[in-house]
Amino acid sequence: MSEILNEIKKLRETLTYHAKRYYVYDDPEISDYEYDMMYARLLKLESEHPEYYDASSPTQRVGGKALDKFDKVSHTTTMNSLSDVFSFGEINEFLLRVGESLNNSGATKEAEFSVEPKIDGLSVALTYVDGKFVRGATRGDGVTGEDVTGNLKTIFSIPLELTEPLTLTVRGEVYMPRKVFYRINASREENGQQLMANPRNAAAGSLRQLNPKITAERGLDIFVFNLQDGELYADGHAPTTHTETLDRLTELGFHVLEERTTAASLEDITDHIEKLNRKRDSLEYDIDGVVIKINSLEQRLTLGEGTNTPKWAVAYKFPPEQKQTELLDITVAVGRTGVITPTAVLAPVRLAGTTVSKATLHNIDFIREKGIRIGDTVTVAKAGDIIPEVVCTHPEKRTGKEREFNMPSVCPSCGEPIYYDENDGVAVRCTNSACPAQISRSIEHFASKDAMNIEGLGPQIVESLLSAKMISDAADLYSLDVSDLATLDRMGERSAKNLVDAIERSKTAGLERLIYALGIRNIGIVAATALAAKYKTLSACFDATEEELCSIEDFGKISAECVLNFFSHPQNIDLCRRLADAGLTTEATKTIEDNRFEGLTFVLTGTLPTLTRDRAEEIIKKHGGKCSGSVSKKTSYVVAGEAAGAKLTKAQTLGVKIIDEATLLDMVK
């Protein structure tokens, strides 16, 4: 063996060791500089000696090219989801069912359970051949996923080579550590970019990047929790328990959960659940529940699998998290339609995966009904685990320094008088249509994802453009050039070009998105789509009548009046004409191929294996169906993907038919 090959092998071994100390154990033994120097030396030697190429080399973790799309992968073993339970009583029912089934099968041993944290991330399968990592795929619908091998290689806790030359497939959960999530969001906020909602969504979006180099920047991690297929021992020895499996996976180099225990009784199981719930804030990763599964692999085979879930395991989901904190102040903000909304400023508190420092207070009536005062101790939660809100206040904790809140008499943005809109519940509005805050919010809405989807045009950039008098409304965006934008703070030439390109791409967003982007009161994306289908062109909407509008499905008298009012103002007609002159698509394109879904309403939830949310909605609409954001008795189908949440649960409760992506695609063949 040549000296060069010896040096290459030694460098690979040393770099792999130190990468694991740094990324997995958070306990580095050498400086970043020393690591970088060894890495650079290995890169040089490998480039000079391509005959020594090895896919398991540390240099191959971020070596892939950007893809056009992800290839589909068929899982050799179905990656089932788990049945959810929401109370200790339901856990007890599960234990009784398991005990009865095992007794009926003649089992002589009592059931023992592995109790493990349920990581809030994205499930993947990792396949090794002769000890080499050859493929990684998302769970998808459990049968078919996406090939994300290049992206998974960027996760340093995934070994590219096992400690033994085994052929197997394991299942794990990719997640974004909390400290990484906070760092990325701090950077995005500084650059005026949209913040990531929570670590789970951040992990899912990062893993599905077409460019592995972007994934590498996101600092993802993984816990491996199951053997899917293959052998764990070269001599054919088969483990008898799940615990033995996890211990063996650790020996092979996988990152395995430590916060787990085995238990045989309801009391011991619930004790560990409560322990994990108390520790949630101190963990480096997000958990949304606890998994309870039979430890004996033989007993698992006896119990078998249900249609979509195993009979030997359940996932206990934590109830919506609530925390107490101090309400420091109440501020007001002006929205795009002039509505003035109060917001609670809170002493920061960690809640459902993120640090919360603000919460919606809706309106003055909400504040009065809850008896909220500035300085109160309040309980906060996240509505739907997304939007922070004040649940209640605690008058018994008052000190006498608290004070009542009153809505201002003038707009905080422009100083013009405000009024109570009797036609819109308890809404308080600014009377000035030229209010700077309204203009800013309306442009932000125009650029938002569901509207024109102008990536990179966040609130800070909009404020900078308005302050520099480069724009006064949405139409002015289409006259911006790179040299103008490059003069703004924190906007270099490259960022300016990216924004100009995004603005140019938005011209073809389509008539429905354009109508929605105009920000007509009470006109959401569903109503905007109905308007586009009815009138075919933006200019035809100018002459709409109340009778015509009220005849449209999803329209009522209030929506009709809002459309008529919007197009009755000359400045709005002028804005529409200027947008048309800028080259935006103002005519409807043919979007419906057939009406097989006519009268059907679909709700999408979770991450689909191959389709983006937008693409799935497009398919449904092309065949005459409608998409809704919420589940009700009127919902025809819920299309569920990976990590489907509350919408799936509600669909099961209401008896709504649940399908996967494959079924949806079969329906449109």
Number of C-alpha atoms within 10 A of each C-alpha: 5 7 8 13 15 11 14 22 16 13 18 19 13 15 20 20 13 18 19 19 16 17 16 18 12 10 12 15 12 11 10 10 9 9 16 12 11 15 17 12 14 22 17 12 15 19 11 10 13 9 9 13 12 14 14 19 20 24 17 16 22 19 15 15 11 14 12 8 14 17 12 16 19 15 20 11 12 14 22 16 19 18 16 18 19 13 13 15 11 14 20 16 12 18 22 13 15 20 15 12 16 19 13 9 12 9 15 8 10 11 18 17 23 20 25 23 24 19 22 22 26 23 24 25 25 22 21 21 16 13 19 21 23 17 18 24 26 34 31 30 23 21 16 21 25 22 24 25 22 26 27 30 26 26 23 22 25 23 21 23 21 21 13 15 15 19 19 19 23 19 23 25 21 24 27 28 20 18 12 16 24 17 11 18 18 14 12 14 15 11 16 17 18 16 15 18 14 21 25 25 17 20 25 21 15 22 28 19 18 18 19 25 18 17 23 21 12 21 20 26 22 27 20 23 20 18 19 19 14 14 16 20 15 11 7 8 9 13 17 13 18 21 20 14 19 21 12 16 20 14 14 19 17 23 23 20 16 10 12 17 15 19 20 16 14 14 12 13 23 18 13 20 23 13 12 20 17 10 10 18 15 9 12 12 20 24 22 21 23 26 23 27 22 25 24 22 16 14 22 20 12 16 18 12 14 11 7 13 16 18 22 26 25 22 22 23 16 17 10 13 15 15 14 18 19 20 26 19 17 22 16 18 15 24 18 21 17 24 24 26 19 22 19 23 18 24 16 15 15 13 20 22 22 18 13 21 18 23 20 15 22 17 19 17 13 14 18 13 9 14 14 25 24 18 20 27 23 20 17 25 22 18 12 11 15 14 13 20 19 27 16 18 21 15 14 8 10 13 9 8 9 16 12 13 16 12 16 13 13 15 25 18 14 16 14 13 14 20 15 13 13 9 8 11 10 15 18 23 21 28 17 15 12 12 19 18 22 23 23 23 20 22 26 23 23 25 25 18 13 18 23 26 19 23 19 22 21 20 19 18 20 22 19 15 19 16 12 13 9 16 19 17 14 21 21 14 20 19 13 17 14 18 12 14 21 16 13 15 10 13 16 14 16 11 15 22 17 14 21 23 15 18 22 17 15 21 20 15 17 19 25 29 25 28 26 25 26 21 19 20 16 16 22 18 19 18 19 22 21 18 27 24 19 16 18 18 19 22 16 13 18 17 12 17 13 15 10 12 23 16 12 15 11 13 18 13 12 15 20 21 16 15 21 19 13 17 19 13 10 10 11 15 16 13 16 23 16 16 20 17 13 16 12 22 21 25 19 17 14 9 13 15 11 13 14 14 18 13 10 16 20 24 22 25 21 17 24 25 25 22 14 11 13 9 11 19 18 16 18 24 22 19 18 18 21 21 20 15 11 15 22 16 10 11 20 20 20 26 24 22 23 22 20 16 14 15 21 22 13 16 21 13 9 14 12 18 13 16 15 20 21 16 11 16 12 8 12 13 5
